[in-house]
């Protein structure tokens, strides 16, 4: 894949550093940028502990270098600093791009030692604004240029880390419209997922899908409690599906199951585990729910769901305010409010099907104009070119 707007990276080696290659937004973006680097003629290296997206990275032309970089242990961070510095020298790395804090510290110090340009992407709304936690988070603002994945993130970095605005480049996360396209999802893919989720062919309930790893701040418990606020007459028409990997958080899964039982929602709420075919999941669903209790730095779920022409309910904070237009592409609930979320669910589920369809189509138009994978790739390669003085060499 090439793009005539991309700079020529021939002879350049770009190293991205990320803890693992699970199926999250930062990990997918790593693969997308590896694809762009190789498409622009460069060499794309990725340091990571590996994961589900390894085959995708290989298809993109990226090269995985397995290293234990997820640990926050200072001893490991120091050891990885030496390893990364040695790799930079051995592989003639021209630029390092860090996407997470623990490996970010190793990469930052290695970049200083080797005098290598250093870029960071501020992917998350990291918790902890004081003391040691704030210092730990600060590495993500130490890039020669800092990429922020939303306007909200840009304002956060400036306010919390006092970074000069000219050092920040706002590049929204992109959606791969070739994958997240309703026309590209066959009925067979939807039916396969329907069977996996134990949804019968004659089950005509509206499906509300909450995608995301099972962790408390993603709002799964909040959504279950909101369902509990609906009347029995309302609930009988709905099915809430929680799709995401627990990643070892078994205690939280038990808490969710207990909440389902407490509210008498057996058969109404399903926990289905990791989903490897998210376009099919969005296609199968009627409404997407993303009620994160902490601000999302961008809001990938909302953007992908809108690309699939589905109306979305999100929490009214963080980057999700930029991906959902209130009343047009979905609706936004007061963060952390069970009552507000229940009201939003009631609002969208009682709309006529034609109105929900129109809302989804409006969302599709909105994200296609603003949040494409190609825009993300082009802008990120532009950051690389700026630090590597590519234009000056031309």
C-alpha positions as CSV (number, residue, x, y, z in Angstrom):
1,X,0.0,0.0,0.0
2,X,1.4,3.4,-1.0
3,X,0.1,7.0,-1.0
4,X,1.6,9.7,-3.1
5,X,1.1,12.2,-0.2
6,X,3.5,10.2,2.0
7,X,7.1,11.3,2.4
8,X,9.8,9.1,1.0
9,X,11.2,7.0,3.9
10,X,13.6,4.9,1.8
11,X,16.6,4.0,3.8
12,X,14.9,5.1,7.1
13,X,14.2,2.7,10.0
14,X,11.4,3.6,12.4
15,X,11.1,1.9,15.7
16,X,7.8,1.8,17.6
17,X,7.6,0.6,21.2
18,X,4.5,-0.7,22.9
19,X,3.9,-3.2,25.7
20,X,2.0,-5.8,23.7
21,X,0.1,-6.4,20.6
22,X,-3.4,-7.1,22.0
23,X,-6.5,-5.8,20.1
24,X,-6.7,-2.3,21.6
25,X,-6.7,1.0,19.8
26,X,-3.0,1.8,20.5
27,X,-2.0,-1.6,19.3
28,X,-4.0,-1.3,16.1
29,X,-2.6,2.1,15.4
30,X,0.9,0.6,15.8
31,X,0.1,-1.9,13.0
32,X,-1.4,0.8,10.8
33,X,1.7,3.0,11.1
34,X,4.0,0.1,10.4
35,X,1.9,-0.4,7.2
36,X,2.4,3.2,6.3
37,X,6.2,3.2,7.0
38,X,6.7,0.2,4.8
39,X,4.4,1.7,2.2
40,X,6.6,4.8,2.2
41,X,9.7,2.7,1.6
42,X,11.0,2.5,5.1
43,X,11.6,-0.3,7.6
44,X,9.1,-0.7,10.4
45,X,10.4,-2.3,13.6
46,X,8.1,-2.8,16.7
47,X,9.4,-3.7,20.2
48,X,6.6,-5.5,22.1
49,X,5.8,-8.6,24.1
50,X,3.6,-9.7,21.2
51,X,0.0,-10.7,21.1
52,X,-3.1,-11.2,18.9
53,X,-2.0,-8.6,16.3
54,X,1.3,-10.3,15.4
55,X,-0.1,-11.7,12.1
56,X,-1.5,-8.3,11.2
57,X,1.8,-6.7,11.9
58,X,3.6,-9.2,9.7
59,X,1.0,-8.6,6.9
60,X,1.7,-4.9,7.2
61,X,5.4,-5.5,6.6
62,X,6.4,-4.8,10.2
63,X,9.1,-6.7,12.1
64,X,8.4,-7.7,15.7
65,X,11.3,-7.6,18.2
66,X,10.1,-9.4,21.3
67,X,11.2,-7.7,24.5
68,X,9.7,-7.7,28.0
69,X,8.7,-4.1,28.0
70,X,5.3,-4.1,29.9
71,X,6.8,-4.2,33.4
72,X,6.8,-1.0,35.4
73,X,9.7,-2.4,37.6
74,X,12.5,0.2,37.5
75,X,15.1,-2.6,37.2
76,X,13.4,-3.8,34.0
77,X,13.1,-0.3,32.7
78,X,16.8,0.2,33.1
79,X,17.7,-3.1,31.5
80,X,15.4,-2.4,28.6
81,X,17.0,1.0,28.1
82,X,20.3,-0.7,27.4
83,X,18.7,-3.2,25.1
84,X,16.9,-0.5,23.1
85,X,20.0,1.7,22.8
86,X,21.9,-1.3,21.5
87,X,19.2,-2.1,19.0
88,X,19.1,1.5,17.8
89,X,22.8,1.3,17.0
90,X,22.7,-2.2,15.5
91,X,19.7,-1.6,13.3
92,X,20.6,2.0,12.4
93,X,17.2,3.2,13.8
94,X,16.4,6.8,12.6
95,X,13.5,7.6,14.9
96,X,11.8,6.0,18.0
97,X,8.1,6.3,18.6
98,X,6.8,5.4,22.1
99,X,3.2,4.5,22.7
100,X,3.1,3.6,26.4
101,X,4.7,4.7,29.7
102,X,6.9,1.9,31.0
103,X,8.5,1.2,27.6
104,X,8.3,4.9,27.0
105,X,10.8,5.6,29.7
106,X,13.3,3.0,28.4
107,X,12.9,4.4,24.8
108,X,13.2,8.0,26.0
109,X,16.5,7.4,27.8
110,X,17.8,5.3,24.9
111,X,16.9,8.0,22.5
112,X,18.8,10.5,24.5
113,X,21.9,8.3,24.7
114,X,21.9,7.6,21.0
115,X,20.8,11.1,20.0
116,X,17.8,9.7,18.1
117,X,14.7,11.7,17.4
118,X,11.9,10.7,19.8
119,X,8.2,10.8,19.3
120,X,5.4,9.9,21.7
121,X,1.7,9.4,21.2
122,X,-0.4,10.3,24.2
123,X,-3.0,7.6,23.8
124,X,-4.8,7.6,27.2
125,X,-6.2,9.7,29.9
126,X,-3.8,8.4,32.5
127,X,-4.9,8.5,36.1
128,X,-2.9,10.2,38.8
129,X,-2.1,13.9,38.6
130,X,0.3,14.4,41.6
131,X,3.6,13.2,42.8
132,X,5.3,10.1,41.5
133,X,2.3,9.1,39.2
134,X,2.4,12.4,37.5
135,X,6.2,12.1,36.9
136,X,5.7,8.5,35.6
137,X,3.0,9.7,33.2
138,X,5.2,12.7,32.0
139,X,7.3,10.6,29.7
140,X,4.4,10.6,27.2
141,X,4.9,14.3,27.0
142,X,8.6,14.2,26.5
143,X,8.7,13.6,22.8
144,X,10.5,16.0,20.5
145,X,7.0,16.1,19.1
146,X,4.0,14.8,21.0
147,X,1.1,13.3,19.1
148,X,-2.3,13.7,20.8
149,X,-5.2,11.6,19.6
150,X,-7.9,14.2,20.1
151,X,-8.4,17.9,20.9
152,X,-9.3,16.8,24.4
153,X,-6.0,15.0,24.8
154,X,-4.1,18.1,23.4
155,X,-5.7,20.3,26.1
156,X,-5.0,17.7,28.7
157,X,-1.3,17.5,27.8
158,X,-0.9,21.2,27.8
159,X,-2.7,21.6,31.1
160,X,-1.1,18.7,33.0
161,X,2.4,18.6,31.6
162,X,2.8,22.3,30.6
163,X,4.0,21.3,27.1
164,X,4.3,24.1,24.6
165,X,1.4,24.0,22.1
166,X,3.8,24.0,19.1
167,X,5.3,20.7,20.3
168,X,1.9,19.0,20.1
169,X,0.4,17.6,16.9
170,X,-3.3,16.5,17.1
171,X,-3.9,13.4,15.0
172,X,-7.2,11.7,15.7
173,X,-7.2,7.9,15.7
174,X,-8.2,6.5,12.3
175,X,-10.8,4.0,11.2
176,X,-10.1,1.4,8.5
177,X,-13.1,2.0,6.3
178,X,-12.3,-1.0,4.1
179,X,-12.9,-3.2,7.2
180,X,-15.5,-1.2,9.0
181,X,-18.0,-1.0,6.1
182,X,-21.4,-2.5,6.3
183,X,-21.2,-3.7,2.7
184,X,-18.1,-5.6,3.5
185,X,-19.6,-7.8,6.2
186,X,-21.3,-10.9,4.8
187,X,-24.5,-12.4,6.4
188,X,-22.5,-15.5,7.1
189,X,-20.1,-13.6,9.3
190,X,-23.0,-12.1,11.3
191,X,-24.6,-15.5,11.6
192,X,-21.4,-17.1,12.8
193,X,-21.2,-14.5,15.5
194,X,-24.9,-14.8,16.4
195,X,-24.4,-18.5,17.0
196,X,-21.3,-17.8,19.1
197,X,-23.3,-15.5,21.2
198,X,-26.2,-17.9,21.5
199,X,-28.7,-15.6,19.9
200,X,-31.5,-17.5,18.2
201,X,-32.7,-16.7,14.6
202,X,-36.2,-15.9,15.9
203,X,-34.9,-13.6,18.7
204,X,-36.1,-10.2,17.6
205,X,-34.9,-8.2,20.5
206,X,-32.8,-5.1,19.9
207,X,-29.1,-5.9,20.5
208,X,-27.2,-3.3,22.5
209,X,-23.4,-4.0,22.3
210,X,-20.8,-2.7,24.7
211,X,-17.4,-3.6,23.3
212,X,-14.2,-3.2,25.3
213,X,-11.9,-5.1,27.6
214,X,-13.6,-6.0,30.9
215,X,-12.3,-3.4,33.3
216,X,-14.3,-1.3,35.6
217,X,-13.8,2.1,34.0
218,X,-15.2,0.9,30.6
219,X,-18.6,1.0,32.3
220,X,-19.9,-2.6,32.0
221,X,-21.3,-2.6,35.5
222,X,-22.9,0.8,34.9
223,X,-24.6,-0.5,31.8
224,X,-26.0,-3.5,33.7
225,X,-27.3,-1.3,36.4
226,X,-28.9,1.0,33.8
227,X,-30.7,-2.0,32.3
228,X,-31.9,-2.8,35.8
229,X,-33.6,0.6,35.9
230,X,-35.7,-0.2,32.9
231,X,-39.2,-1.6,33.3
232,X,-39.8,-5.3,32.6
233,X,-41.8,-4.3,29.6
234,X,-38.8,-2.4,28.2
235,X,-36.2,-5.1,29.0
236,X,-38.1,-7.9,27.3
237,X,-37.4,-6.1,24.0
238,X,-33.6,-5.7,24.6
239,X,-30.5,-7.8,24.8
240,X,-27.2,-6.3,26.2
241,X,-24.0,-7.9,25.0
242,X,-20.7,-7.3,26.8
243,X,-17.9,-8.2,24.4
244,X,-14.4,-8.0,25.6
245,X,-11.4,-9.8,27.1
246,X,-11.2,-10.0,30.9
247,X,-7.4,-10.1,30.6
248,X,-7.2,-11.9,33.9
249,X,-9.7,-9.7,35.8
250,X,-11.7,-12.6,37.1
251,X,-12.8,-10.8,40.2
252,X,-14.4,-8.1,38.0
253,X,-16.2,-10.7,35.9
254,X,-17.6,-12.2,39.0
255,X,-18.8,-8.8,40.1
256,X,-20.5,-8.3,36.7
257,X,-22.2,-11.7,37.0
258,X,-23.4,-10.9,40.5
259,X,-24.8,-7.6,39.3
260,X,-26.7,-9.4,36.6
261,X,-28.2,-11.8,39.1
262,X,-29.0,-9.0,41.6
263,X,-31.1,-7.1,39.0
264,X,-32.7,-10.3,37.7
265,X,-31.2,-9.8,34.2
266,X,-30.4,-13.4,33.4
267,X,-31.0,-13.9,29.7
268,X,-31.1,-10.2,29.2
269,X,-27.4,-9.5,29.6
270,X,-24.7,-11.7,28.1
271,X,-20.9,-11.7,28.7
272,X,-19.4,-13.2,25.6
273,X,-15.7,-12.7,25.9
274,X,-13.2,-11.5,23.3
275,X,-14.6,-10.8,19.8
276,X,-12.1,-11.2,16.9
277,X,-14.6,-9.9,14.2
278,X,-15.6,-6.4,15.4
279,X,-17.1,-5.3,12.1
280,X,-19.5,-8.3,12.2
281,X,-20.3,-7.4,15.9
282,X,-21.2,-3.9,15.0
283,X,-23.2,-5.1,12.0
284,X,-25.2,-7.6,14.2
285,X,-26.0,-5.0,16.9
286,X,-28.6,-2.3,16.7
287,X,-27.1,0.2,19.1
288,X,-23.6,0.6,20.5
289,X,-22.9,1.6,24.1
290,X,-19.6,3.1,25.4
291,X,-20.3,4.5,28.9
292,X,-16.7,4.8,30.1
293,X,-16.5,6.3,33.6
294,X,-13.1,7.8,32.9
295,X,-12.6,10.1,29.9
296,X,-11.6,8.3,26.7
297,X,-8.7,10.0,25.1
298,X,-10.4,9.5,21.7
299,X,-13.3,7.1,21.6
300,X,-12.4,4.4,19.0
301,X,-15.6,2.3,19.7
302,X,-17.8,5.3,18.8
303,X,-15.9,6.0,15.6
304,X,-15.9,2.4,14.4
305,X,-19.6,1.9,15.3
306,X,-20.5,5.1,13.4
307,X,-18.5,3.9,10.4
308,X,-20.8,0.8,10.5
309,X,-23.8,3.1,10.5
310,X,-24.9,2.4,14.0
311,X,-26.2,4.9,16.5
312,X,-24.0,5.3,19.6
313,X,-24.5,6.0,23.3
314,X,-21.4,7.4,25.0
315,X,-20.4,9.1,28.2
316,X,-20.3,12.9,27.8
317,X,-16.6,13.6,28.5
318,X,-13.2,13.2,26.9
319,X,-12.6,12.5,23.3
320,X,-16.0,10.9,22.9
321,X,-17.5,14.3,22.7
322,X,-15.7,14.7,19.4
323,X,-16.8,11.5,17.9
324,X,-20.5,11.6,18.7
325,X,-22.8,14.6,17.8
326,X,-25.6,14.8,20.3
327,X,-28.9,14.0,18.8
328,X,-27.5,13.5,15.3
329,X,-25.2,10.5,15.4
330,X,-26.1,9.3,18.9
331,X,-26.5,10.6,22.3
332,X,-24.3,11.3,25.3
333,X,-25.0,10.5,28.9
334,X,-23.8,12.1,32.1
335,X,-20.6,10.2,33.0
336,X,-21.1,7.6,35.8
337,X,-24.9,8.2,36.0
338,X,-27.0,5.1,36.0
339,X,-30.2,7.2,35.6
340,X,-28.8,9.2,32.7
341,X,-27.6,6.1,30.9
342,X,-30.9,4.4,31.3
343,X,-32.6,7.5,29.9
344,X,-30.3,7.4,26.8
345,X,-31.0,3.7,26.3
346,X,-34.7,4.4,26.5
347,X,-34.5,7.3,24.1
348,X,-32.7,5.3,21.3
349,X,-34.6,2.0,21.8
350,X,-38.0,3.7,21.5
351,X,-37.1,5.5,18.2
352,X,-38.6,4.2,15.1
353,X,-36.2,1.9,13.2
354,X,-36.1,4.5,10.4
355,X,-34.9,7.1,12.8
356,X,-32.2,4.9,14.3
357,X,-31.1,4.1,10.7
358,X,-30.9,7.8,9.8
359,X,-28.9,8.5,13.0
360,X,-26.4,5.7,12.1
361,X,-26.1,7.0,8.5
362,X,-25.4,10.5,9.8
363,X,-22.7,9.1,12.1
364,X,-21.2,7.2,9.1
365,X,-20.9,10.4,7.1
366,X,-19.5,12.3,10.1
367,X,-16.6,9.9,10.8
368,X,-15.8,9.3,7.2
369,X,-15.0,13.0,6.8
370,X,-12.9,13.2,9.9
371,X,-11.4,9.9,11.2
372,X,-9.9,7.8,8.4
373,X,-6.9,5.5,8.8
374,X,-5.3,7.2,5.8
375,X,-5.5,10.6,7.5
376,X,-3.9,9.1,10.6
377,X,-1.1,7.5,8.5
378,X,-0.4,10.6,6.4
379,X,-0.3,12.9,9.4
380,X,2.0,10.6,11.4
381,X,4.4,10.1,8.6
382,X,4.4,13.9,8.4
383,X,5.6,14.1,12.0
384,X,8.4,11.6,11.2
385,X,9.4,13.6,8.1
386,X,9.5,16.8,10.1
387,X,11.9,15.4,12.7
388,X,14.0,13.6,10.0
389,X,14.2,16.7,7.8
390,X,12.9,14.7,4.9
391,X,11.8,17.8,3.0
392,X,15.2,19.4,3.4
393,X,16.8,16.3,1.9
394,X,14.5,16.3,-1.2
